[in-house]
């Protein structure tokens, strides 16, 4: 079984050079289509694979790179 790399909300914020509140707005905006996080022990985690797929599908919405 392969393990998926997960990033914390703060890491996603740094990845896209956006504040945490902006990431939270992206999560709530269904039309934006940002990958939904999972909540573990009251923290938000995002799948790195899902983030990369989003970046490929909508390159004009984000400015992230590894």
KOLVEX-256877 format. One line per 3 residues: their letters; for each residue x, y, z of N, C-alpha, C, O. Coordinates in nm, 3 decimals, padded with zeros to 5 digits. Example, Ala and Ser with C-alpha at 12.3 -4.5 7.8 and 13.67 -1.06 7.14 Angstrom:
<recs>
AS> 01.319:-00.569:00.780:01.230:-00.450:00.780:01.320:-00.330:00.780:01.424:-00.332:00.846; 01.285:-00.225:00.708:01.367:-00.106:00.714:01.290:00.003:00.787:01.341:00.114:00.804
</recs>
This chain:
<recs>
XXX> 00.085:-00.118:00.000:00.000:00.000:00.000:00.090:00.124:00.000:00.180:00.135:00.083; 00.065:00.216:-00.091:00.144:00.339:-00.096:00.084:00.443:-00.002:-00.037:00.448:00.020; 00.172:00.525:00.052:00.129:00.628:00.144:00.127:00.762:00.072:00.221:00.796:00.000
XXX> 00.022:00.837:00.092:00.008:00.968:00.029:00.075:01.073:00.116:00.057:01.075:00.237; 00.151:01.160:00.054:00.213:01.271:00.125:00.105:01.374:00.153:00.028:01.412:00.065; 00.100:01.419:00.277:00.002:01.519:00.319:00.076:01.644:00.366:00.179:01.636:00.432
XXX> 00.020:01.759:00.331:00.075:01.886:00.375:-00.022:01.953:00.470:-00.143:01.949:00.449; 00.031:02.014:00.575:-00.052:02.090:00.668:-00.095:02.221:00.602:-00.035:02.265:00.504; -00.198:02.281:00.656:-00.250:02.407:00.603:-00.140:02.511:00.590:-00.133:02.582:00.490
XXX> -00.054:02.522:00.690:00.053:02.621:00.687:00.153:02.592:00.574:00.207:02.685:00.514; 00.176:02.466:00.544:00.266:02.430:00.435:00.204:02.463:00.299:00.273:02.506:00.207; 00.073:02.444:00.288:00.003:02.480:00.164:00.007:02.632:00.146:00.028:02.681:00.035
XXX> -00.012:02.703:00.254:-00.004:02.849:00.251:00.133:02.894:00.200:00.142:02.984:00.116; 00.239:02.834:00.250:00.375:02.868:00.206:00.397:02.826:00.061:00.464:02.898:-00.014; 00.343:02.712:00.022:00.360:02.661:-00.116:00.307:02.762:-00.218:00.370:02.785:-00.322
XXX> 00.193:02.821:-00.189:00.130:02.914:-00.283:00.159:03.060:-00.251:00.112:03.151:-00.320; 00.236:03.083:-00.146:00.268:03.219:-00.103:00.142:03.302:-00.080:00.132:03.417:-00.122; 00.047:03.240:-00.013:-00.080:03.305:00.023:-00.101:03.288:00.172:-00.051:03.193:00.232
XXX> -00.173:03.380:00.233:-00.199:03.368:00.376:-00.297:03.253:00.402:-00.369:03.210:00.311; -00.299:03.205:00.524:-00.384:03.093:00.562:-00.531:03.125:00.535:-00.606:03.037:00.492; -00.571:03.248:00.559:-00.712:03.285:00.537:-00.749:03.273:00.389:-00.863:03.237:00.357
XXX> -00.657:03.301:00.299:-00.685:03.286:00.156:-00.708:03.139:00.123:-00.801:03.105:00.049; -00.625:03.052:00.178:-00.644:02.908:00.154:-00.779:02.864:00.209:-00.849:02.785:00.145; -00.815:02.913:00.326:-00.947:02.878:00.383:-01.061:02.926:00.293:-01.162:02.856:00.279
XXX> -01.046:03.043:00.232:-01.150:03.092:00.139:-01.157:03.002:00.016:-01.266:02.971:-00.032; -01.041:02.959:-00.035:-01.039:02.869:-00.150:-01.112:02.739:-00.118:-01.183:02.685:-00.202; -01.094:02.689:00.003:-01.159:02.564:00.045:-01.312:02.580:00.042:-01.383:02.490:-00.002
XXX> -01.359:02.694:00.088:-01.504:02.717:00.097:-01.569:02.748:-00.038:-01.689:02.727:-00.055; -01.492:02.799:-00.132:-01.544:02.839:-00.262:-01.554:02.716:-00.354:-01.455:02.674:-00.413; -01.673:02.661:-00.366:-01.693:02.540:-00.446:-01.661:02.561:-00.593:-01.615:02.468:-00.660
XXX> -01.683:02.680:-00.646:-01.656:02.707:-00.786:-01.507:02.712:-00.816:-01.465:02.684:-00.929; -01.426:02.747:-00.717:-01.281:02.753:-00.736:-01.225:02.612:-00.754:-01.128:02.593:-00.828; -01.285:02.515:-00.687:-01.246:02.376:-00.706:-01.119:02.333:-00.637:-01.058:02.234:-00.677
XXX> -01.078:02.404:-00.534:-00.955:02.368:-00.463:-00.972:02.235:-00.391:-01.080:02.207:-00.337; -00.867:02.153:-00.389:-00.878:02.022:-00.321:-00.921:02.037:-00.175:-00.873:02.125:-00.104; -01.009:01.951:-00.134:-01.060:01.956:00.003:-00.966:01.882:00.098:-00.915:01.775:00.066
XXX> -00.943:01.941:00.213:-00.853:01.879:00.310:-00.924:01.771:00.392:-01.046:01.759:00.390; -00.844:01.695:00.462:-00.900:01.607:00.564:-00.862:01.668:00.699:-00.760:01.736:00.711; -00.944:01.643:00.798:-00.920:01.699:00.931:-00.878:01.585:01.023:-00.950:01.487:01.040
XXX> -00.759:01.600:01.082:-00.708:01.505:01.179:-00.666:01.581:01.304:-00.582:01.671:01.298; -00.726:01.544:01.415:-00.695:01.610:01.543:-00.704:01.761:01.532:-00.618:01.835:01.580; -00.810:01.805:01.467:-00.842:01.947:01.451:-00.741:02.024:01.367:-00.731:02.147:01.379
XXX> -00.666:01.954:01.281:-00.575:02.019:01.187:-00.614:01.978:01.046:-00.666:01.869:01.024; -00.588:02.067:00.950:-00.621:02.039:00.811:-00.498:01.989:00.737:-00.389:02.045:00.749; -00.519:01.881:00.660:-00.412:01.823:00.579:-00.461:01.807:00.436:-00.576:01.771:00.412
XXX> -00.371:01.834:00.342:-00.403:01.826:00.200:-00.316:01.720:00.134:-00.198:01.705:00.168; -00.374:01.647:00.041:-00.298:01.548:-00.036:-00.210:01.621:-00.137:-00.259:01.703:-00.215; -00.081:01.592:-00.135:00.011:01.654:-00.230:-00.025:01.615:-00.373:-00.014:01.697:-00.464
XXX> -00.067:01.492:-00.393:-00.108:01.447:-00.527:-00.228:01.527:-00.577:-00.231:01.564:-00.695; -00.325:01.553:-00.491:-00.443:01.630:-00.530:-00.405:01.776:-00.560:-00.459:01.836:-00.653; -00.313:01.832:-00.483:-00.268:01.969:-00.508:-00.198:01.978:-00.643:-00.221:02.071:-00.719
XXX> -00.113:01.881:-00.671:-00.042:01.881:-00.800:-00.138:01.866:-00.917:-00.121:01.930:-01.020; -00.239:01.781:-00.902:-00.339:01.763:-01.007:-00.416:01.893:-01.030:-00.444:01.930:-01.144; -00.449:01.963:-00.922:-00.518:02.092:-00.933:-00.430:02.192:-01.006:-00.479:02.267:-01.091
XXX> -00.301:02.195:-00.973:-00.208:02.287:-01.038:-00.200:02.260:-01.188:-00.193:02.354:-01.268; -00.200:02.134:-01.226:-00.195:02.099:-01.368:-00.324:02.134:-01.441:-00.322:02.179:-01.555; -00.436:02.113:-01.373:-00.565:02.139:-01.435:-00.593:02.289:-01.447:-00.654:02.333:-01.545
XXX> -00.550:02.366:-01.348:-00.578:02.511:-01.345:-00.449:02.590:-01.322:-00.435:02.653:-01.217; -00.356:02.587:-01.416:-00.227:02.655:-01.394:-00.240:02.807:-01.379:-00.153:02.871:-01.320; -00.346:02.865:-01.433:-00.362:03.010:-01.426:-00.412:03.057:-01.289:-00.404:03.176:-01.260
XXX> -00.461:02.966:-01.205:-00.515:03.005:-01.074:-00.409:03.013:-00.966:-00.427:03.081:-00.866; -00.297:02.943:-00.986:-00.195:02.935:-00.881:-00.057:02.960:-00.938:-00.035:02.951:-01.059; 00.034:02.992:-00.850:00.171:03.014:-00.894:00.268:02.923:-00.820:00.379:02.967:-00.787
XXX> 00.231:02.800:-00.794:00.314:02.711:-00.711:00.404:02.624:-00.795:00.373:02.588:-00.908; 00.515:02.593:-00.738:00.607:02.494:-00.795:00.675:02.423:-00.680:00.684:02.477:-00.570; 00.722:02.302:-00.706:00.789:02.222:-00.601:00.917:02.287:-00.555:00.986:02.234:-00.468
</recs>
